Amino acid sequence: MNKRFVVVALATGVASVFLGGADAGTPTTLKVITSGGFAQAYRELLPGFEKETGIKVETGSGASEGVGPKTIRYQLAHGTPADVVILSREGLNRLAEDGRIRKGSAVGLATAPLAAAVRTGAAPPNIATVAAFRQTLIEAGRIVMPGSTSGQFVRDKVFPRLDLPASVTLTLVARGTESVEMLKTGKADLAIGPSSELVNVPGITMIGHLPSEVQIIQTFTAGIVNDAKEPKAAKQLIRYLSSQKPATVAAIRRAGMEPARR
């Protein structure tokens, strides 16, 4: 006979709820897929969530948008199990159009502007104005960035507007980690991407945000997958990550983002 149980532990006025499955004492396991944009803050906050709730979380990764097996969209379409996905609002909207996100479950977690980075030790170029940014792109020549929401924006909207010479090349890779690696190893001279993927990364230095005229501010958003096996635990995690508690806000800001406005 399958049973569910609830154990409430009270310590210093905090209640922790443990949800069990078919076997007594078995903790709930929550499956999450997150994009790189929210990954730094997520990694910092997750241990506190697991400790507070007793819920075990298994985490996978994927790109917010783009094509191929490294995208969250591809993974869900090909049977990768997930209860919660965290990605750009644009990417989540596409998943909702596919019918993969529970209606009304989307919650904004944090916002991140586009920024640029160079290898640590390189002279920081000027990107304070559109004209300065354009000149920096020309001098750098080899630009790299993730081919997700931000990469598509820069490729389709920013570069055509700047009328750059053919000597400037933009390489789009599947993930922000690949972009950073290319910069570190000298295969690119300037990386562009969400600030949250360029801050606190050994070997590179974020030099600042792009000018407002060529800027896109992404909202990294969580949503519950339609066929989630643990929707109640999924709601708990989203509430935890979107709370305005000082520790949550601090973790988001350390990752180069701002908490999403409610």
C-alpha positions as semicolon CSV with decimal commas, in nm:
position;residue;x (nm);y (nm);z (nm)
1;M;0,000;0,000;0,000
2;N;0,146;0,332;-0,107
3;K;0,163;0,595;0,162
4;R;0,267;0,958;0,177
5;F;0,385;1,110;0,498
6;V;0,470;1,450;0,633
7;V;0,725;1,508;0,903
8;V;0,741;1,857;1,046
9;A;1,059;1,945;1,231
10;L;1,052;2,260;1,437
11;A;1,382;2,427;1,517
12;T;1,427;2,793;1,607
13;G;1,077;2,854;1,480
14;V;1,138;2,719;1,127
15;A;0,926;2,433;0,992
16;S;1,079;2,188;0,748
17;V;0,844;1,960;0,552
18;F;0,961;1,626;0,415
19;L;0,743;1,466;0,150
20;G;0,786;1,092;0,114
21;G;0,698;0,867;-0,174
22;A;0,586;0,505;-0,187
23;D;0,845;0,386;0,064
24;A;0,852;0,538;0,410
25;G;1,156;0,754;0,460
26;T;1,215;0,809;0,088
27;P;1,271;1,180;0,022
28;T;1,118;1,357;-0,274
29;T;1,354;1,395;-0,570
30;L;1,305;1,703;-0,785
31;K;1,448;1,725;-1,136
32;V;1,558;2,067;-1,264
33;I;1,710;2,185;-1,591
34;T;1,865;2,532;-1,578
35;S;2,036;2,752;-1,832
36;G;2,375;2,905;-1,759
37;G;2,231;3,250;-1,703
38;F;2,093;3,163;-1,359
39;A;2,340;2,885;-1,278
40;Q;2,572;3,076;-1,042
41;A;2,294;3,195;-0,813
42;Y;2,119;2,858;-0,837
43;R;2,430;2,667;-0,726
44;E;2,470;2,897;-0,427
45;L;2,106;2,879;-0,318
46;L;2,032;2,510;-0,379
47;P;2,204;2,363;-0,069
48;G;1,993;2,585;0,157
49;F;1,675;2,471;-0,015
50;E;1,765;2,104;0,019
51;K;1,856;2,148;0,386
52;E;1,541;2,343;0,466
53;T;1,296;2,114;0,288
54;G;1,460;1,771;0,281
55;I;1,395;1,760;-0,093
56;K;1,673;1,615;-0,307
57;V;1,736;1,801;-0,632
58;E;1,894;1,656;-0,946
59;T;2,012;1,929;-1,183
60;G;2,075;1,923;-1,555
61;S;2,173;2,207;-1,786
62;G;2,069;2,340;-2,122
63;A;2,059;2,652;-2,337
64;S;1,756;2,881;-2,322
65;E;1,720;2,898;-2,701
66;G;1,893;2,782;-3,016
67;V;1,901;2,444;-3,186
68;G;2,045;2,103;-3,109
69;P;2,069;1,865;-2,815
70;K;2,217;2,119;-2,573
71;T;1,898;2,326;-2,563
72;I;1,634;2,279;-2,297
73;R;1,368;2,266;-2,567
74;Y;1,539;1,972;-2,740
75;Q;1,587;1,785;-2,414
76;L;1,221;1,812;-2,315
77;A;1,107;1,717;-2,666
78;H;1,326;1,405;-2,654
79;G;1,208;1,275;-2,320
80;T;1,449;1,421;-2,064
81;P;1,249;1,420;-1,739
82;A;1,213;1,752;-1,557
83;D;0,987;1,912;-1,300
84;V;1,125;2,267;-1,321
85;V;1,305;2,455;-1,596
86;I;1,491;2,785;-1,550
87;L;1,580;2,986;-1,858
88;S;1,529;3,319;-2,032
89;R;1,173;3,447;-2,050
90;E;1,192;3,422;-2,430
91;G;1,295;3,058;-2,412
92;L;1,025;2,976;-2,159
93;N;0,764;3,140;-2,381
94;R;0,864;2,907;-2,664
95;L;0,828;2,607;-2,434
96;A;0,484;2,733;-2,333
97;E;0,391;2,758;-2,702
98;D;0,500;2,395;-2,735
99;G;0,258;2,306;-2,455
100;R;0,535;2,198;-2,217
101;I;0,485;2,449;-1,931
102;R;0,199;2,450;-1,682
103;K;-0,019;2,754;-1,733
104;G;0,034;3,018;-1,467
105;S;0,349;2,856;-1,325
106;A;0,608;3,096;-1,472
107;V;0,786;3,316;-1,217
108;G;1,063;3,567;-1,292
109;L;1,369;3,512;-1,075
110;A;1,637;3,762;-1,183
111;T;1,735;4,004;-1,457
112;A;2,073;4,023;-1,630
113;P;2,198;4,276;-1,886
114;L;2,443;4,197;-2,163
115;A;2,808;4,252;-2,074
116;A;3,148;4,204;-2,233
117;A;3,465;4,038;-2,104
118;V;3,833;4,000;-2,196
119;R;4,103;3,761;-2,081
120;T;4,240;3,849;-1,739
121;G;4,541;4,075;-1,779
122;A;4,429;4,226;-2,111
123;A;4,377;4,602;-2,122
124;P;4,005;4,671;-2,070
125;P;3,860;4,831;-2,385
126;N;3,604;5,110;-2,388
127;I;3,242;5,005;-2,439
128;A;3,076;5,304;-2,269
129;T;2,907;5,434;-2,586
130;V;2,782;5,275;-2,906
131;A;3,068;5,435;-3,100
132;A;3,324;5,309;-2,849
133;F;3,168;4,964;-2,846
134;R;3,179;4,948;-3,226
135;Q;3,546;5,045;-3,226
136;T;3,622;4,782;-2,962
137;L;3,455;4,516;-3,178
138;I;3,664;4,620;-3,476
139;E;3,987;4,613;-3,276
140;A;3,903;4,278;-3,117
141;G;3,800;4,113;-3,443
142;R;3,705;3,775;-3,299
143;I;3,388;3,790;-3,090
144;V;3,223;3,494;-2,920
145;M;2,899;3,451;-2,732
146;P;2,636;3,188;-2,653
147;G;2,395;3,130;-2,940
148;S;2,089;3,147;-2,717
149;T;1,857;3,444;-2,659
150;S;2,136;3,701;-2,623
151;G;2,342;3,568;-2,913
152;Q;2,047;3,576;-3,149
153;F;1,974;3,934;-3,045
154;V;2,332;4,051;-3,107
155;R;2,361;3,863;-3,437
156;D;2,024;3,974;-3,576
157;K;1,975;4,321;-3,423
158;V;2,305;4,469;-3,302
159;F;2,568;4,371;-3,558
160;P;2,361;4,477;-3,864
161;R;2,297;4,813;-3,699
162;L;2,668;4,873;-3,635
163;D;2,768;4,813;-3,999
164;L;3,086;4,629;-3,903
165;P;3,362;4,539;-4,150
166;A;3,409;4,180;-4,263
167;S;3,715;4,150;-4,040
168;V;3,483;4,130;-3,738
169;T;3,357;3,776;-3,686
170;L;3,091;3,661;-3,441
171;T;3,104;3,298;-3,332
172;L;2,794;3,162;-3,162
173;V;2,844;2,854;-2,946
174;A;2,586;2,643;-2,767
175;R;2,662;2,746;-2,408
176;G;2,811;3,036;-2,216
177;T;3,075;2,805;-2,068
178;E;3,199;2,729;-2,420
179;S;3,212;3,100;-2,497
180;V;3,423;3,166;-2,187
181;E;3,656;2,877;-2,272
182;M;3,719;3,016;-2,619
183;L;3,809;3,352;-2,466
184;K;4,040;3,193;-2,210
185;T;4,226;2,985;-2,467
186;G;4,279;3,268;-2,714
187;K;4,032;3,148;-2,976
188;A;3,841;3,474;-2,930
189;D;3,940;3,819;-2,809
190;L;3,610;3,947;-2,668
191;A;3,317;3,759;-2,515
192;I;2,966;3,900;-2,493
193;G;2,686;3,748;-2,290
194;P;2,457;3,788;-1,992
195;S;2,647;3,946;-1,703
196;S;2,567;3,642;-1,489
197;E;2,776;3,421;-1,719
198;L;3,080;3,650;-1,721
199;V;3,113;3,760;-1,359
200;N;3,328;3,572;-1,104
201;V;3,481;3,348;-1,372
202;P;3,854;3,272;-1,329
203;G;4,067;3,367;-1,627
204;I;3,840;3,638;-1,765
205;T;3,745;3,990;-1,655
206;M;3,406;4,144;-1,716
207;I;3,463;4,501;-1,839
208;G;3,108;4,633;-1,811
209;H;2,758;4,633;-1,954
210;L;2,679;4,714;-2,315
211;P;2,535;5,060;-2,391
212;S;2,159;5,087;-2,353
213;E;2,106;5,137;-2,729
214;V;2,241;4,786;-2,800
215;Q;2,126;4,623;-2,480
216;I;1,882;4,345;-2,398
217;I;1,799;4,268;-2,037
218;Q;1,696;3,909;-1,993
219;T;1,465;3,786;-1,721
220;F;1,560;3,438;-1,610
221;T;1,235;3,263;-1,533
222;A;1,129;2,938;-1,370
223;G;0,835;2,729;-1,481
224;I;0,683;2,391;-1,396
225;V;0,689;2,132;-1,673
226;N;0,349;1,997;-1,775
227;D;0,430;1,635;-1,696
228;A;0,617;1,714;-1,373
229;K;0,620;1,421;-1,133
230;E;0,667;1,647;-0,829
231;P;0,462;1,965;-0,888
232;K;0,428;2,049;-0,517
233;A;0,803;2,032;-0,462
234;A;0,849;2,231;-0,783
235;K;0,636;2,511;-0,640
236;Q;0,843;2,505;-0,321
237;L;1,166;2,546;-0,514
238;I;1,032;2,833;-0,725
239;R;0,905;3,011;-0,414
240;Y;1,248;2,969;-0,255
241;L;1,440;3,101;-0,555
242;S;1,204;3,395;-0,605
243;S;1,182;3,503;-0,240
244;Q;1,297;3,848;-0,137
245;K;1,492;3,714;0,161
246;P;1,826;3,890;0,211
247;A;2,027;3,572;0,144
248;T;1,845;3,511;-0,185
249;V;1,882;3,870;-0,301
250;A;2,252;3,870;-0,207
251;A;2,321;3,549;-0,402
252;I;2,149;3,687;-0,710
253;R;2,347;4,011;-0,692
254;R;2,676;3,826;-0,642
255;A;2,598;3,651;-0,969
256;G;2,577;3,983;-1,155
257;M;2,198;4,004;-1,163
258;E;1,911;4,184;-0,992
259;P;1,605;4,016;-0,841
260;A;1,311;4,026;-1,079
261;R;1,045;4,280;-0,991
262;R;0,719;4,144;-0,861
